[in-house]
């Protein structure tokens, strides 16, 4: 399918605003619903954005060599849109023309196969924002490995780490997240999924999700609403539902971990995602709970922050950090 230039420009402009705090989501939804071609154009733009970092250099090679300053500026803009998300689509405001427009048209008309998975890997000091092909947004935490497939009906696999999601619900399309042997299906919401060191945690800020063991029946699903979370330890066949503050869901996106009476084991599991060693809570500290805010930083000071406010002692044995009780303080 080919699209009118104005539709392509509008789709690119909406996509460029996804990470803006002033994003007009209602107006965006109205634009998508105004004409079937709008959603198709936006889906194509979202796919292009997810893959442009890899295909940008190939497209640049197709451009004619030219030392003219004006054309050089356009080529330079093309090469910088791959890395940080805040530089993506910088060239949209310049207009789409000439050879660059031809390259974009090829990508929009013939996006990559929806069956191919895109893998995202983040280091210990970086997070990443990703716009999915269905218009949803995904924020990936530090030290994570996440793959995305399924095109307009996304399937996300969290092999390690955490990701948060903001989904514009469409009954015709279901976003599914797989983590640690469980499937989390979006029912129109904002939610967070953690899969790390033998633990799966799902927390919901808005809307509803269902959590089901992979291959399980619908009757096996646990439905979570806003303000609820589910902590799962698959190896021990433990699943515990808990109430949460919706405002604290995916607080790692702000570089902090915020708790209100959380068991020490849960806090230790979170810290393990950022520290260079696994954390284990000894029986002497198993009943401790923590309320407060931890600043993530590079992860190296999280245990020290915890030790400053809790009666715990810290010892390292064979590369594993043990948190034990010291008695009342």
ABEGO torsion letter per residue (X at the ends): XBBBAAAAAAAAAAAAAAABAABBAAAAAAAAAABAAAAAAAAAAAAAAAAAAAAAAAAAAABBBBABAAAAAAAAAAAAAABBAAABGAAAAAEBBEAAAAAAAAAAABBBBAABBBBBBBBAABBBBBBBAAGBBBBBBBGBBBBBBGEABBBBBBABEBBBBBBBBBAABBBBBBBGGBBBBBAGBBBBBBBBGGBBBBBBABEBBBBBBBGBBAAABBBBBBGBBBBBBAAAGBBBBBBBBAAABGAAAAGBBBBBGBBAAAAAAAAAAABABBBBBBAAAAABBBBEBBBAEAGAAAAAAAAAABBBBBBBBGGBBBBBBAEBX
